[in-house]
């Protein structure tokens, strides 16, 4: 399994985890995404490409709830640090 799949699987698990309060889920999602981006190192182009791929995957989902909208906000913030 590749790191993109691992990242999306972790985000899907957080999305489905009703035991966490929303703030904790969003903080955990940010950590998951940052961990995924570590493989880009200091390569800004690779980082941007990885963030675009995540965003595209979320946009392609049929149903996007508040969790996924916030994940897209996190991605947007990470694109413009």
Biopython code that builds the backbone (N, CA, C, O; Angstrom):
import numpy as np
from Bio.PDB.StructureBuilder import StructureBuilder

atoms = [
    (1, "UNK", "N", (0.836, -1.172, 0.000)),
    (1, "UNK", "CA", (0.000, 0.000, 0.000)),
    (1, "UNK", "C", (0.892, 1.250, 0.000)),
    (1, "UNK", "O", (1.941, 1.271, 0.644)),
    (2, "UNK", "N", (0.472, 2.269, -0.714)),
    (2, "UNK", "CA", (1.292, 3.479, -0.775)),
    (2, "UNK", "C", (0.857, 4.480, 0.293)),
    (2, "UNK", "O", (-0.178, 4.315, 0.937)),
    (3, "UNK", "N", (1.659, 5.505, 0.462)),
    (3, "UNK", "CA", (1.393, 6.473, 1.520)),
    (3, "UNK", "C", (0.113, 7.278, 1.263)),
    (3, "UNK", "O", (-0.567, 7.669, 2.212)),
    (4, "UNK", "N", (-0.222, 7.530, -0.008)),
    (4, "UNK", "CA", (-1.462, 8.229, -0.312)),
    (4, "UNK", "C", (-2.654, 7.417, 0.178)),
    (4, "UNK", "O", (-3.561, 7.955, 0.814)),
    (5, "UNK", "N", (-2.648, 6.134, -0.116)),
    (5, "UNK", "CA", (-3.736, 5.253, 0.320)),
    (5, "UNK", "C", (-3.793, 5.204, 1.836)),
    (5, "UNK", "O", (-4.874, 5.252, 2.422)),
    (6, "UNK", "N", (-2.629, 5.108, 2.476)),
    (6, "UNK", "CA", (-2.587, 5.095, 3.944)),
    (6, "UNK", "C", (-3.179, 6.386, 4.515)),
    (6, "UNK", "O", (-3.940, 6.354, 5.482)),
    (7, "UNK", "N", (-2.827, 7.506, 3.913)),
    (7, "UNK", "CA", (-3.331, 8.802, 4.369)),
    (7, "UNK", "C", (-4.851, 8.863, 4.221)),
    (7, "UNK", "O", (-5.551, 9.240, 5.161)),
    (8, "UNK", "N", (-5.354, 8.501, 3.068)),
    (8, "UNK", "CA", (-6.802, 8.548, 2.843)),
    (8, "UNK", "C", (-7.527, 7.567, 3.762)),
    (8, "UNK", "O", (-8.603, 7.878, 4.272)),
    (9, "UNK", "N", (-6.948, 6.389, 3.978)),
    (9, "UNK", "CA", (-7.568, 5.425, 4.891)),
    (9, "UNK", "C", (-7.646, 5.993, 6.306)),
    (9, "UNK", "O", (-8.658, 5.840, 6.989)),
    (10, "UNK", "N", (-6.573, 6.648, 6.739)),
    (10, "UNK", "CA", (-6.566, 7.249, 8.076)),
    (10, "UNK", "C", (-7.591, 8.379, 8.167)),
    (10, "UNK", "O", (-8.277, 8.514, 9.180)),
    (11, "UNK", "N", (-7.697, 9.183, 7.123)),
    (11, "UNK", "CA", (-8.691, 10.262, 7.126)),
    (11, "UNK", "C", (-10.113, 9.701, 7.119)),
    (11, "UNK", "O", (-10.992, 10.234, 7.797)),
    (12, "UNK", "N", (-10.343, 8.637, 6.365)),
    (12, "UNK", "CA", (-11.681, 8.013, 6.348)),
    (12, "UNK", "C", (-12.030, 7.453, 7.728)),
    (12, "UNK", "O", (-13.169, 7.561, 8.182)),
    (13, "UNK", "N", (-11.036, 6.854, 8.388)),
    (13, "UNK", "CA", (-11.269, 6.314, 9.735)),
    (13, "UNK", "C", (-11.623, 7.444, 10.702)),
    (13, "UNK", "O", (-12.524, 7.294, 11.528)),
    (14, "UNK", "N", (-10.921, 8.570, 10.602)),
    (14, "UNK", "CA", (-11.242, 9.718, 11.451)),
    (14, "UNK", "C", (-12.635, 10.248, 11.147)),
    (14, "UNK", "O", (-13.372, 10.629, 12.057)),
    (15, "UNK", "N", (-12.990, 10.274, 9.890)),
    (15, "UNK", "CA", (-14.306, 10.757, 9.484)),
    (15, "UNK", "C", (-15.413, 9.921, 10.119)),
    (15, "UNK", "O", (-16.463, 10.443, 10.493)),
    (16, "UNK", "N", (-15.168, 8.633, 10.235)),
    (16, "UNK", "CA", (-16.179, 7.711, 10.748)),
    (16, "UNK", "C", (-16.146, 7.567, 12.269)),
    (16, "UNK", "O", (-17.041, 6.947, 12.844)),
    (17, "UNK", "N", (-15.144, 8.122, 12.922)),
    (17, "UNK", "CA", (-14.968, 7.946, 14.365)),
    (17, "UNK", "C", (-15.815, 8.944, 15.146)),
    (17, "UNK", "O", (-15.407, 10.083, 15.376)),
    (18, "UNK", "N", (-16.992, 8.500, 15.546)),
    (18, "UNK", "CA", (-17.917, 9.374, 16.275)),
    (18, "UNK", "C", (-17.508, 9.541, 17.737)),
    (18, "UNK", "O", (-18.072, 10.380, 18.440)),
    (19, "UNK", "N", (-16.538, 8.758, 18.206)),
    (19, "UNK", "CA", (-16.138, 8.855, 19.607)),
    (19, "UNK", "C", (-15.265, 10.087, 19.872)),
    (19, "UNK", "O", (-15.124, 10.508, 21.021)),
    (20, "UNK", "N", (-14.682, 10.663, 18.823)),
    (20, "UNK", "CA", (-13.848, 11.854, 18.985)),
    (20, "UNK", "C", (-14.683, 13.111, 18.784)),
    (20, "UNK", "O", (-15.574, 13.152, 17.936)),
    (21, "UNK", "N", (-14.385, 14.128, 19.570)),
    (21, "UNK", "CA", (-15.075, 15.392, 19.352)),
    (21, "UNK", "C", (-14.513, 16.015, 18.068)),
    (21, "UNK", "O", (-13.399, 15.680, 17.664)),
    (22, "UNK", "N", (-15.255, 16.903, 17.432)),
    (22, "UNK", "CA", (-14.824, 17.473, 16.147)),
    (22, "UNK", "C", (-13.434, 18.108, 16.191)),
    (22, "UNK", "O", (-12.645, 17.917, 15.266)),
    (23, "UNK", "N", (-13.126, 18.849, 17.234)),
    (23, "UNK", "CA", (-11.815, 19.503, 17.308)),
    (23, "UNK", "C", (-10.680, 18.471, 17.302)),
    (23, "UNK", "O", (-9.661, 18.666, 16.640)),
    (24, "UNK", "N", (-10.864, 17.387, 18.035)),
    (24, "UNK", "CA", (-9.845, 16.332, 18.071)),
    (24, "UNK", "C", (-9.699, 15.648, 16.720)),
    (24, "UNK", "O", (-8.592, 15.315, 16.299)),
    (25, "UNK", "N", (-10.819, 15.443, 16.050)),
    (25, "UNK", "CA", (-10.768, 14.825, 14.717)),
    (25, "UNK", "C", (-10.016, 15.708, 13.742)),
    (25, "UNK", "O", (-9.225, 15.213, 12.939)),
    (26, "UNK", "N", (-10.254, 17.021, 13.802)),
    (26, "UNK", "CA", (-9.594, 17.937, 12.875)),
    (26, "UNK", "C", (-8.101, 18.043, 13.166)),
    (26, "UNK", "O", (-7.290, 18.097, 12.242)),
    (27, "UNK", "N", (-7.735, 18.074, 14.446)),
    (27, "UNK", "CA", (-6.314, 18.092, 14.800)),
    (27, "UNK", "C", (-5.623, 16.810, 14.342)),
    (27, "UNK", "O", (-4.503, 16.844, 13.831)),
    (28, "UNK", "N", (-6.301, 15.686, 14.531)),
    (28, "UNK", "CA", (-5.739, 14.409, 14.090)),
    (28, "UNK", "C", (-5.609, 14.374, 12.565)),
    (28, "UNK", "O", (-4.626, 13.851, 12.040)),
    (29, "UNK", "N", (-6.587, 14.923, 11.858)),
    (29, "UNK", "CA", (-6.524, 14.969, 10.391)),
    (29, "UNK", "C", (-5.334, 15.802, 9.933)),
    (29, "UNK", "O", (-4.635, 15.426, 8.992)),
    (30, "UNK", "N", (-5.105, 16.923, 10.588)),
    (30, "UNK", "CA", (-3.958, 17.764, 10.238)),
    (30, "UNK", "C", (-2.653, 17.010, 10.455)),
    (30, "UNK", "O", (-1.732, 17.118, 9.645)),
    (31, "UNK", "N", (-2.566, 16.248, 11.545)),
    (31, "UNK", "CA", (-1.355, 15.446, 11.810)),
    (31, "UNK", "C", (-1.164, 14.376, 10.742)),
    (31, "UNK", "O", (-0.044, 14.145, 10.286)),
    (32, "UNK", "N", (-2.254, 13.723, 10.343)),
    (32, "UNK", "CA", (-2.178, 12.686, 9.305)),
    (32, "UNK", "C", (-1.654, 13.280, 8.003)),
    (32, "UNK", "O", (-0.787, 12.699, 7.351)),
    (33, "UNK", "N", (-2.179, 14.426, 7.635)),
    (33, "UNK", "CA", (-1.766, 15.064, 6.378)),
    (33, "UNK", "C", (-0.304, 15.510, 6.456)),
    (33, "UNK", "O", (0.454, 15.319, 5.505)),
    (34, "UNK", "N", (0.087, 16.097, 7.574)),
    (34, "UNK", "CA", (1.489, 16.519, 7.725)),
    (34, "UNK", "C", (2.439, 15.319, 7.665)),
    (34, "UNK", "O", (3.519, 15.393, 7.079)),
    (35, "UNK", "N", (2.017, 14.224, 8.278)),
    (35, "UNK", "CA", (2.842, 13.015, 8.225)),
    (35, "UNK", "C", (2.989, 12.527, 6.777)),
    (35, "UNK", "O", (4.076, 12.140, 6.351)),
    (36, "UNK", "N", (1.895, 12.552, 6.041)),
    (36, "UNK", "CA", (1.914, 12.168, 4.627)),
    (36, "UNK", "C", (2.870, 13.062, 3.841)),
    (36, "UNK", "O", (3.597, 12.584, 2.970)),
    (37, "UNK", "N", (2.869, 14.350, 4.145)),
    (37, "UNK", "CA", (3.710, 15.304, 3.415)),
    (37, "UNK", "C", (5.194, 15.192, 3.755)),
    (37, "UNK", "O", (6.033, 15.720, 3.025)),
    (38, "UNK", "N", (5.526, 14.521, 4.839)),
    (38, "UNK", "CA", (6.931, 14.387, 5.232)),
    (38, "UNK", "C", (7.771, 13.760, 4.129)),
    (38, "UNK", "O", (8.956, 14.069, 4.005)),
    (39, "UNK", "N", (7.176, 12.889, 3.332)),
    (39, "UNK", "CA", (7.941, 12.231, 2.276)),
    (39, "UNK", "C", (8.390, 13.200, 1.181)),
    (39, "UNK", "O", (9.294, 12.888, 0.407)),
    (40, "UNK", "N", (7.759, 14.375, 1.118)),
    (40, "UNK", "CA", (8.163, 15.377, 0.127)),
    (40, "UNK", "C", (9.424, 16.111, 0.568)),
    (40, "UNK", "O", (10.109, 16.723, -0.251)),
    (41, "UNK", "N", (9.726, 16.052, 1.849)),
    (41, "UNK", "CA", (10.880, 16.770, 2.354)),
    (41, "UNK", "C", (10.734, 18.255, 2.073)),
    (41, "UNK", "O", (9.691, 18.847, 2.349)),
    (42, "UNK", "N", (11.778, 18.853, 1.526)),
    (42, "UNK", "CA", (11.737, 20.286, 1.229)),
    (42, "UNK", "C", (11.330, 20.571, -0.219)),
    (42, "UNK", "O", (11.392, 21.716, -0.667)),
    (43, "UNK", "N", (10.919, 19.542, -0.944)),
    (43, "UNK", "CA", (10.518, 19.696, -2.342)),
    (43, "UNK", "C", (9.112, 20.299, -2.410)),
    (43, "UNK", "O", (8.118, 19.594, -2.240)),
    (44, "UNK", "N", (9.043, 21.584, -2.656)),
    (44, "UNK", "CA", (7.765, 22.298, -2.651)),
    (44, "UNK", "C", (6.842, 21.801, -3.756)),
    (44, "UNK", "O", (5.635, 21.684, -3.544)),
    (45, "UNK", "N", (7.385, 21.510, -4.922)),
    (45, "UNK", "CA", (6.536, 21.018, -6.034)),
    (45, "UNK", "C", (5.891, 19.685, -5.684)),
    (45, "UNK", "O", (4.710, 19.466, -5.956)),
    (46, "UNK", "N", (6.673, 18.795, -5.080)),
    (46, "UNK", "CA", (6.122, 17.493, -4.701)),
    (46, "UNK", "C", (5.046, 17.677, -3.631)),
    (46, "UNK", "O", (3.998, 17.032, -3.679)),
    (47, "UNK", "N", (5.304, 18.544, -2.683)),
    (47, "UNK", "CA", (4.335, 18.823, -1.621)),
    (47, "UNK", "C", (3.023, 19.347, -2.214)),
    (47, "UNK", "O", (1.942, 18.892, -1.839)),
    (48, "UNK", "N", (3.122, 20.301, -3.137)),
    (48, "UNK", "CA", (1.929, 20.858, -3.769)),
    (48, "UNK", "C", (1.173, 19.786, -4.551)),
    (48, "UNK", "O", (-0.057, 19.743, -4.528)),
    (49, "UNK", "N", (1.912, 18.928, -5.237)),
    (49, "UNK", "CA", (1.300, 17.842, -5.996)),
    (49, "UNK", "C", (0.559, 16.872, -5.066)),
    (49, "UNK", "O", (-0.541, 16.415, -5.377)),
    (50, "UNK", "N", (1.171, 16.572, -3.943)),
    (50, "UNK", "CA", (0.550, 15.664, -2.972)),
    (50, "UNK", "C", (-0.731, 16.273, -2.404)),
    (50, "UNK", "O", (-1.737, 15.582, -2.245)),
    (51, "UNK", "N", (-0.686, 17.560, -2.103)),
    (51, "UNK", "CA", (-1.869, 18.237, -1.581)),
    (51, "UNK", "C", (-2.971, 18.295, -2.637)),
    (51, "UNK", "O", (-4.148, 18.130, -2.317)),
    (52, "UNK", "N", (-2.594, 18.527, -3.885)),
    (52, "UNK", "CA", (-3.581, 18.546, -4.976)),
    (52, "UNK", "C", (-4.241, 17.187, -5.143)),
    (52, "UNK", "O", (-5.445, 17.097, -5.381)),
    (53, "UNK", "N", (-3.450, 16.136, -5.018)),
    (53, "UNK", "CA", (-3.991, 14.781, -5.148)),
    (53, "UNK", "C", (-5.000, 14.497, -4.029)),
    (53, "UNK", "O", (-6.063, 13.929, -4.280)),
    (54, "UNK", "N", (-4.668, 14.891, -2.802)),
    (54, "UNK", "CA", (-5.604, 14.715, -1.689)),
    (54, "UNK", "C", (-6.890, 15.489, -1.938)),
    (54, "UNK", "O", (-7.990, 14.958, -1.785)),
    (55, "UNK", "N", (-6.737, 16.749, -2.324)),
    (55, "UNK", "CA", (-7.896, 17.593, -2.566)),
    (55, "UNK", "C", (-8.780, 17.011, -3.672)),
    (55, "UNK", "O", (-10.004, 16.992, -3.545)),
    (56, "UNK", "N", (-8.169, 16.543, -4.739)),
    (56, "UNK", "CA", (-8.928, 15.959, -5.859)),
    (56, "UNK", "C", (-9.710, 14.730, -5.416)),
    (56, "UNK", "O", (-10.846, 14.523, -5.842)),
    (57, "UNK", "N", (-9.106, 13.924, -4.570)),
    (57, "UNK", "CA", (-9.782, 12.728, -4.067)),
    (57, "UNK", "C", (-11.018, 13.107, -3.249)),
    (57, "UNK", "O", (-12.065, 12.467, -3.353)),
    (58, "UNK", "N", (-10.883, 14.141, -2.445)),
    (58, "UNK", "CA", (-12.008, 14.581, -1.618)),
    (58, "UNK", "C", (-13.099, 15.207, -2.482)),
    (58, "UNK", "O", (-14.284, 14.959, -2.258)),
    (59, "UNK", "N", (-12.712, 16.010, -3.459)),
    (59, "UNK", "CA", (-13.679, 16.637, -4.362)),
    (59, "UNK", "C", (-14.479, 15.571, -5.113)),
    (59, "UNK", "O", (-15.659, 15.769, -5.404)),
    (60, "UNK", "N", (-13.848, 14.459, -5.421)),
    (60, "UNK", "CA", (-14.498, 13.394, -6.183)),
    (60, "UNK", "C", (-15.491, 12.577, -5.352)),
    (60, "UNK", "O", (-16.255, 11.786, -5.905)),
    (61, "UNK", "N", (-15.485, 12.761, -4.045)),
    (61, "UNK", "CA", (-16.412, 12.015, -3.189)),
    (61, "UNK", "C", (-17.841, 12.472, -3.467)),
    (61, "UNK", "O", (-18.095, 13.643, -3.747)),
    (62, "UNK", "N", (-18.763, 11.521, -3.383)),
    (62, "UNK", "CA", (-20.158, 11.845, -3.644)),
    (62, "UNK", "C", (-20.764, 12.688, -2.534)),
    (62, "UNK", "O", (-21.534, 13.611, -2.797)),
    (63, "UNK", "N", (-20.418, 12.371, -1.303)),
    (63, "UNK", "CA", (-20.950, 13.119, -0.171)),
    (63, "UNK", "C", (-19.795, 13.686, 0.632)),
    (63, "UNK", "O", (-18.907, 12.955, 1.071)),
    (64, "UNK", "N", (-19.817, 14.988, 0.817)),
    (64, "UNK", "CA", (-18.769, 15.652, 1.581)),
    (64, "UNK", "C", (-19.429, 16.350, 2.768)),
    (64, "UNK", "O", (-20.203, 17.292, 2.600)),
    (65, "UNK", "N", (-19.109, 15.868, 3.973)),
    (65, "UNK", "CA", (-19.694, 16.476, 5.168)),
    (65, "UNK", "C", (-18.745, 17.519, 5.754)),
    (65, "UNK", "O", (-17.743, 17.877, 5.136)),
    (66, "UNK", "N", (-19.071, 17.999, 6.946)),
    (66, "UNK", "CA", (-18.259, 19.043, 7.578)),
    (66, "UNK", "C", (-16.817, 18.605, 7.788)),
    (66, "UNK", "O", (-15.894, 19.406, 7.638)),
    (67, "UNK", "N", (-16.620, 17.333, 8.136)),
    (67, "UNK", "CA", (-15.258, 16.847, 8.349)),
    (67, "UNK", "C", (-14.424, 17.035, 7.089)),
    (67, "UNK", "O", (-13.320, 17.577, 7.144)),
    (68, "UNK", "N", (-14.949, 16.590, 5.966)),
    (68, "UNK", "CA", (-14.193, 16.668, 4.714)),
    (68, "UNK", "C", (-14.029, 18.105, 4.237)),
    (68, "UNK", "O", (-13.010, 18.446, 3.636)),
    (69, "UNK", "N", (-15.009, 18.938, 4.494)),
    (69, "UNK", "CA", (-14.864, 20.357, 4.155)),
    (69, "UNK", "C", (-13.727, 20.977, 4.959)),
    (69, "UNK", "O", (-12.955, 21.783, 4.438)),
    (70, "UNK", "N", (-13.631, 20.600, 6.218)),
    (70, "UNK", "CA", (-12.551, 21.113, 7.062)),
    (70, "UNK", "C", (-11.207, 20.547, 6.616)),
    (70, "UNK", "O", (-10.198, 21.252, 6.655)),
    (71, "UNK", "N", (-11.180, 19.295, 6.197)),
    (71, "UNK", "CA", (-9.938, 18.711, 5.681)),
    (71, "UNK", "C", (-9.487, 19.496, 4.448)),
    (71, "UNK", "O", (-8.296, 19.756, 4.280)),
    (72, "UNK", "N", (-10.421, 19.869, 3.596)),
    (72, "UNK", "CA", (-10.066, 20.688, 2.424)),
    (72, "UNK", "C", (-9.523, 22.047, 2.856)),
    (72, "UNK", "O", (-8.620, 22.587, 2.216)),
    (73, "UNK", "N", (-10.065, 22.599, 3.933)),
    (73, "UNK", "CA", (-9.537, 23.864, 4.471)),
    (73, "UNK", "C", (-8.102, 23.684, 4.975)),
    (73, "UNK", "O", (-7.247, 24.544, 4.763)),
    (74, "UNK", "N", (-7.854, 22.561, 5.641)),
    (74, "UNK", "CA", (-6.503, 22.256, 6.117)),
    (74, "UNK", "C", (-5.546, 22.163, 4.934)),
    (74, "UNK", "O", (-4.439, 22.698, 4.980)),
    (75, "UNK", "N", (-5.974, 21.486, 3.884)),
    (75, "UNK", "CA", (-5.145, 21.346, 2.679)),
    (75, "UNK", "C", (-4.853, 22.722, 2.094)),
    (75, "UNK", "O", (-3.719, 23.004, 1.705)),
    (76, "UNK", "N", (-5.862, 23.574, 2.030)),
    (76, "UNK", "CA", (-5.666, 24.927, 1.482)),
    (76, "UNK", "C", (-4.654, 25.711, 2.323)),
    (76, "UNK", "O", (-3.812, 26.426, 1.779)),
    (77, "UNK", "N", (-4.737, 25.576, 3.633)),
    (77, "UNK", "CA", (-3.787, 26.265, 4.506)),
    (77, "UNK", "C", (-2.378, 25.738, 4.316)),
    (77, "UNK", "O", (-1.421, 26.512, 4.340)),
    (78, "UNK", "N", (-2.233, 24.442, 4.127)),
    (78, "UNK", "CA", (-0.912, 23.855, 3.939)),
    (78, "UNK", "C", (-0.320, 24.211, 2.568)),
    (78, "UNK", "O", (0.898, 24.214, 2.394)),
    (79, "UNK", "N", (-1.181, 24.506, 1.613)),
    (79, "UNK", "CA", (-0.695, 24.935, 0.298)),
    (79, "UNK", "C", (-0.055, 26.310, 0.361)),
    (79, "UNK", "O", (0.843, 26.624, -0.420)),
    (80, "UNK", "N", (-0.521, 27.123, 1.290)),
    (80, "UNK", "CA", (-0.043, 28.499, 1.421)),
    (80, "UNK", "C", (0.442, 28.758, 2.835)),
    (80, "UNK", "O", (-0.172, 29.523, 3.578)),
    (81, "UNK", "N", (1.552, 28.118, 3.210)),
    (81, "UNK", "CA", (2.018, 28.264, 4.599)),
    (81, "UNK", "C", (2.499, 29.669, 4.908)),
    (81, "UNK", "O", (2.920, 29.945, 6.032)),
]
sb = StructureBuilder()
sb.init_structure("model")
sb.init_model(0)
sb.init_chain("A")
sb.init_seg("    ")
for serial, (resi, resn, name, xyz) in enumerate(atoms, 1):
    if name == "N":
        sb.init_residue(resn, " ", resi, " ")
    sb.init_atom(name, np.array(xyz, "f"), 0.0, 1.0, " ", f" {name:<3s}", serial, name[0])
structure = sb.get_structure()
